[in-house]
Structures are given as structure tokens and as C-alpha cells.
Amino acid sequence: MKTAPRAPLMSRESAAALDAEDRLAPFRNRFLIPDPHLVYLDGNSLGRLPRATVERLEHVTRHEWGERLIRSWDEGWLELPEEVGDLIGQSMLGAAPGQVIVADSTTVCLYKLASAGLDARPDRNEVVTDVDNFPTDRYVLEGLAAQRGLTLRWIEGEVGPGALAQVVGPRTALVALSHVSYRTAAIADMEATTRLAHDAGALVLWDLCHSVGALPVELDAAGVDLAAGCTYKYLNGGPGAPAFLYVRAEHQKALRQPIWGWLGREDMFGMAFGYQRAGGVRSMLSGTPNVLGLVGVQEGARLVAEAGIDAIRAKGILLTELAVDLFDAVLAQRGMELASPREAARRGAHVTVRHPDAARLCRELAAQGVITDFRPPDLIRLGLSPLTTRFVDVWDGIERLRELL
Ligand SMILES: *Cc1c(COP(=O)(O)O)cnc(C)c1O
């Protein structure tokens, strides 16, 4: 029996009909959207502002900071890094409590984790990553390799167990990869890749920046050692909001991060001589937490938890399917190429198209109120953050792109 092809969606009305059926549609009203005509296809770079965050920041600044002053540290602020970490871990990362903490930036978290992982494999001198990994990930690893005299081994092509098998070996200390490619949205097979690295005796560090809040991740079940990610993309935590990191419970006793600060010390207020690591994931902290950033992360993560990561993933698939269908219908014959996987199960929540004039197209789209991302040399990324993107936004964005072409 032949399966019927998906009905082509050739009108804006049919996109509007998908919005009418969308169970997550009401979540868009939980965000501040002052310009309803803006087609924002960039929630994967900077997520929108939750209304709850506006109120929370008002409360935290006026009451907790303004009135309660330093007393607020004991009235909840000090627990925020672990509390928000557990919320993220349990509701979207498949991580049991006590393994995720919110701190620093993704860049700094990657440095701390990679450094701790390398220290745990002192007899090995190679690090694996991929040539298309996000720049900061590559640079952090380059820096560590330069400091320690390690060799970087580069995966070329799609990240997964097949590609890893070419470069991993008995000298590999650490494998550091992105779960969802920031360029193409390709999803790496986390479980099989992690298993292969473990078979070679290496530790694995996953970057979850384009996964967290967009699709369910199963860190505990996949046997992942270390992970980190941003909170200002699909988590809508706010510009520069602190990142999160994950350290698998069984590694917490052995792994030591490199920035020993008082917040990561046992009995920090004892102010004693000599550094003694705090127990658990708290030892990953270094200095005073960014409270204003943390409460934004908490509000953003609460929205994702309330909507449910499985429902978010299901809508993300429908949004990217629509984008791919429209790409086939109107962009493919105009000199564009699809850079993202065709198969929905292998694709995160953005769709990337390739065109020699991508930079100019991106600027012209922005001038017409369609915000996308240009990624050099020739990629345009359409980020379809499921809590705030409507099906008609996908339609409108691609329609303007068609007109420009
Ligand atoms: C956005 C992003 C980062 C950003 O790191 P910062 O320290 O927040 O600047 C890192 N890695 C990946 C894969 C990203 O997509």
C-alpha cells in the first residue's frame, strides 16, 4: 500500500489552520510580543522575553535586592544555582537531581568540564571534536590543548559513531561534541557516540545549546559524563543568562574543576584556610552567582517544564516539516539548497538553507521585519522556537525569502 504524500500546504490559511489546532499556541501569550508583525525566526539565538520574567525581575530588584538586601542570600538566593539546575535537569535533560547546576557562561562551563575531564585521564594526550563545532567550543579546546601539549583530532562530516570511530583511540582523553549542530540542526546519536567513546576509555562532554528546551535529552540513560549548555536560546532565560552544566553523579567525587573559588568550597562561610571541595555538583561553582540572570533562567525553564518537552518537540517537528515543505515548493527551484537533514527525527528545531548571497538576503529579510541568522559563508538559519513561533511565521518568513529571490 502506498502512503499518501503529505498534503502540500500551499496557502497561508492552511498555516493559520495549524496554529488554530496547536495546543501550545496559548504559550505565545506568555511572552511579551510588542510588535505582532515581526517575524522572529531567531529564538535559537536569543529567546523571547517571558512576561513572568518582567514581573519576577521587578520583584527581585525592588523587594529582594532593594528591601531585603544581603538577607536575601539566606532567603533563597544561595540555593538558586542548584534549584534551577535541578529544574532544567529533571524537566528536559533526563538528569536525576544533584547533577545539574547553573553558573558562568557556556564557554566557561565548557572550560571547567573539559579541564576536569582531561585531568581524569592524565595518561592520554588527545581530544576529539568536530570541525563544524561551535567556535567557542573549538577555541576552548584549542586553548586547553596548547596549555597541556595535547593533540586535537577533528571529526569531519556529520557527527556520530561512524565519524568518531575514525579518530578515537587509546590516546583519546576526551570527546567534546555538540548534540545538535548549530549550523545544520543535525542531531548526533548521543547514546551510540557516548558508548563508542567509553569503549575507547575516553570521557564525553556534550554541548546542549541547541538541544535544551527544544527536544528531550536523556543524559542519565545515555551514560553521558559531562554536558553544558546555554539558557538564553530555547530556554528564553535572557541575554547572557548563566549557563548550566551537568556532571554525572558517579564522577562527582573524582572530577576537579580548575577554578577553585569560595562558592565551591565546603562550608564557604567558614572562610577557612585552604580549599576543600564542596560535595556534589556544587563544587563546580567558583564565585558569586548572578541572581538577576538566574531568576530569568528559572522563569524560562518553568515555561518549558509547564508546556512539556515532548509537546515542544512535537511542535518543533511540525514547524520544521512545514519549513522543509515550503522550501521544496518555492525555494529549491530558486537556487537554494537545504542544509538541514530532511528526516525530522534527525533535525533539531531550526532549518538551515544555503545560498551564495546568504549574507545579503539575511540583511534584506531583516529590513522587512523577518529576523533570521546568517552563518558564514552561505547559510541562513531559520530558528523555529516552538513556544513562540507560529506556523504563519514560517509561512511569512519563507514567502518573503521567495520574493527576495
Ligand atoms: C550559543 C552557543 C554557545 C555560546 O556560548 P556562550 O559562552 O554563551 O557565548 C556555545 N556553544 C554552542 C553550541 C552554542 O550554540
The ligand as an SDF file (V2000), in Angstrom:
LIG
                    3D

 15 15  0  0  0  0  0  0  0  0999 V2000
   25.3130   29.7040   21.5320 C   0  0  0  0  0  0  0  0  0  0  0  0
   26.3440   28.6550   21.7240 C   0  0  0  0  0  0  0  0  0  0  0  0
   27.4020   28.8350   22.6110 C   0  0  0  0  0  0  0  0  0  0  0  0
   27.5820   30.1610   23.3100 C   0  0  0  0  0  0  0  0  0  0  0  0
   28.4300   30.1650   24.4050 O   0  0  0  0  0  0  0  0  0  0  0  0
   28.4790   31.4550   25.3520 P   0  0  0  0  0  0  0  0  0  0  0  0
   29.5040   31.1750   26.3330 O   0  0  0  0  0  0  0  0  0  0  0  0
   27.0980   31.6290   25.9120 O   0  0  0  0  0  0  0  0  0  0  0  0
   28.7870   32.6330   24.4860 O   0  0  0  0  0  0  0  0  0  0  0  0
   28.2800   27.7760   22.8100 C   0  0  0  0  0  0  0  0  0  0  0  0
   28.1360   26.6120   22.1360 N   0  0  0  0  0  0  0  0  0  0  0  0
   27.1210   26.4290   21.2430 C   0  0  0  0  0  0  0  0  0  0  0  0
   26.9740   25.1090   20.5370 C   0  0  0  0  0  0  0  0  0  0  0  0
   26.2160   27.4430   21.0040 C   0  0  0  0  0  0  0  0  0  0  0  0
   25.2360   27.2650   20.1210 O   0  0  0  0  0  0  0  0  0  0  0  0
  1  2  1  0
  2  3  1  0
  2 14  2  0
  3  4  1  0
  3 10  2  0
  4  5  1  0
  5  6  1  0
  6  7  2  0
  6  8  1  0
  6  9  1  0
 10 11  1  0
 11 12  2  0
 12 13  1  0
 12 14  1  0
 14 15  1  0
M  END
$$$$
